[in-house]
Amino acid sequence: MRLAIYQEISSVKESGTSAVAALEVGPTTLTRSTETSVIVSNKQTVVISGLMQEREEELRNEIEQLEQKRGEVAEALADMRAKFG
């Protein structure tokens, strides 16, 4: 039996604030893939490795967004206290 195995990981790259990022048009897609072919006899076991990806950048981005929202809420509360005492 011949097995053809294809695996792909795709993600959209977060745009930065650098001068290069300002020149980008549309989102940038990051893609990694692997392709493997194996031939095995009946009842044989096949073990292959796969692609792994950590998503630390998403968590950092979400934390930054929450901190920004917290700052906006704090400013709004300060404005309300100033207006209404």
N, C-alpha and C positions, 0 to 999 in steps of 0.2 A: 504494500500500500504506500502511495506517495502522498505526503501532506505538504501543502503550500500554506504557510502561515504569514500573515501580514498584520502588523500592529502599528498604530499611529497615535501620537499625542499632539494635539493642536491647542493653541491658546492665543488670545489677543493680547498683545503687548500693551501695557499701560503707557500712555504718552507722558513724556517728561516735560520739564520746564526749560530745557536747554535751547540754545539757538538752533540746533539740528532738529529738535522736536518741533519747533515752530515751522520748519520747512516741510514737514511730513504732510502728505495729503491722504486723509483717511486712516483707518486702523492698520497696524502692522500685525500680521499673523505669524506666530512662531510654530514651526512644525518639525517634529522628530519622528522618524519611522525606522522600522526594521523589518526585514523580510527573511524568512528561513524556509528551506525545503529539507525534508527528511524522508527517507525511505525506511520503512519498518516492516517486519514480518507480522503475521497474525499473533495477537495476544502479547506483543512486546510493549513495554512502557517507554514513553518518550518524555524527557524533561527538558524544557527550554527556559531561558530567562526572558524577562520582559522589560519594557521601558518603565521607568519610574520617574515621577516628577513631584517636587515639593512646591507648595504654593504659599511660601512665606510672604511674597510680595502682596498678595491679596489681603492677608491679615494686617500687614503694616498699613496698607491703603485704607482699610476699614477703620483701623484705630485712629488714623489721622483725620478721617471724616467725622468720627464720633467726637474727637477733641475739638474740631472746628464747630460742630453743632453745639457742644457744651459751652464754648465761648460765646456763640450767638445767643444762647438762652440766658447766660449770665448777663450779657449786655442788655437784653430785653428786660430782664428783671430789674437791673439797675436803673434803666430809663423809667420803668413803671414806678419804682420807689421814689425817684426824683419828682415825678409828676404828681403822684398821689400821696406821697409822704409815708 
